[in-house]
Amino acid sequence: MTERLNQTLSRSLEKLVNKDQTNWDEKLETVLSAYRVSKQKSTGYSPFFMMFHRQPLLPIDFELLQKVQDGESDVEAFIDNMMLIREDVN
């Protein structure tokens, strides 16, 4: 399991680091965050969900919530849309 995680992290870092691979440490937290909220084939859940028994609140969640609070969107339509998006992502 650890080898699979390392392979996944390595492949993800390869896409973000500079040509000389000198900034991998700056990109590691981004890659780890993405991994933690991604649904895993082995469990059907994200590592975050397995640890905290809830879906994480991501920056986009706060942005969309603010739009609802500002009256830019119908709350029920917003919730329905977010549930569809979350199902597609998971």
C-alpha positions as CSV (number, residue, x, y, z in Angstrom):
1,M,0.0,0.0,0.0
2,T,2.8,2.4,0.8
3,E,4.6,1.7,-2.5
4,R,1.3,2.6,-4.3
5,L,1.0,5.8,-2.4
6,N,4.6,6.7,-3.2
7,Q,4.1,6.0,-6.9
8,T,1.0,8.1,-6.9
9,L,2.7,11.0,-5.2
10,S,5.7,10.7,-7.4
11,R,3.6,10.9,-10.6
12,S,1.7,13.8,-9.3
13,L,4.8,15.7,-8.3
14,E,6.3,15.1,-11.7
15,K,3.5,17.2,-13.3
16,L,4.1,20.2,-11.0
17,V,7.8,20.5,-10.3
18,N,10.2,22.6,-12.4
19,K,12.5,21.1,-14.9
20,D,15.4,20.8,-12.4
21,Q,13.1,19.2,-9.8
22,T,14.3,21.7,-7.2
23,N,10.9,22.9,-6.0
24,W,9.3,19.5,-5.2
25,D,9.1,20.4,-1.5
26,E,7.0,23.5,-2.4
27,K,4.5,21.3,-4.3
28,L,4.3,18.4,-1.9
29,E,1.5,19.9,0.3
30,T,-0.7,20.5,-2.8
31,V,-0.2,17.0,-4.0
32,L,-0.9,15.5,-0.6
33,S,-4.1,17.6,-0.2
34,A,-5.3,16.4,-3.5
35,Y,-4.6,12.8,-2.6
36,R,-6.3,13.1,0.8
37,V,-9.6,14.2,-0.8
38,S,-9.6,11.9,-3.8
39,K,-11.8,8.8,-3.7
40,Q,-9.6,5.6,-3.6
41,K,-10.5,2.5,-5.6
42,S,-9.6,0.2,-2.7
43,T,-12.1,1.7,-0.2
44,G,-14.5,3.7,-2.3
45,Y,-13.8,6.7,0.0
46,S,-11.2,9.4,0.3
47,P,-8.6,9.2,3.0
48,F,-10.1,12.4,4.5
49,F,-13.5,10.8,4.8
50,M,-12.1,7.6,6.3
51,M,-10.3,9.6,9.0
52,F,-13.0,12.2,9.8
53,H,-16.2,10.5,8.6
54,R,-17.2,13.6,6.6
55,Q,-16.4,15.3,3.3
56,P,-13.8,18.1,3.5
57,L,-14.7,21.7,3.1
58,L,-12.7,23.0,0.2
59,P,-12.0,26.6,-0.8
60,I,-14.6,26.3,-3.6
61,D,-17.2,25.3,-1.0
62,F,-16.7,28.6,0.8
63,E,-16.8,30.6,-2.5
64,L,-20.0,29.0,-3.5
65,L,-21.5,29.4,-0.1
66,Q,-20.7,33.1,-0.1
67,K,-22.5,33.5,-3.4
68,V,-25.6,31.8,-1.9
69,Q,-25.4,34.1,1.1
70,D,-25.1,37.1,-1.1
71,G,-28.3,36.1,-2.9
72,E,-26.6,35.4,-6.2
73,S,-28.1,31.9,-6.3
74,D,-31.2,29.9,-5.3
75,V,-30.2,27.9,-2.2
76,E,-32.1,24.8,-3.1
77,A,-30.7,24.8,-6.7
78,F,-27.2,25.4,-5.2
79,I,-27.5,22.4,-2.9
80,D,-28.8,20.2,-5.6
81,N,-26.0,21.2,-7.9
82,M,-23.3,20.7,-5.3
83,M,-24.6,17.2,-4.5
84,L,-24.5,16.3,-8.2
85,I,-21.0,17.7,-8.5
86,R,-19.8,15.9,-5.4
87,E,-21.2,12.6,-6.7
88,D,-19.4,13.1,-10.0
89,V,-16.1,13.9,-8.3
90,N,-16.3,11.0,-5.9
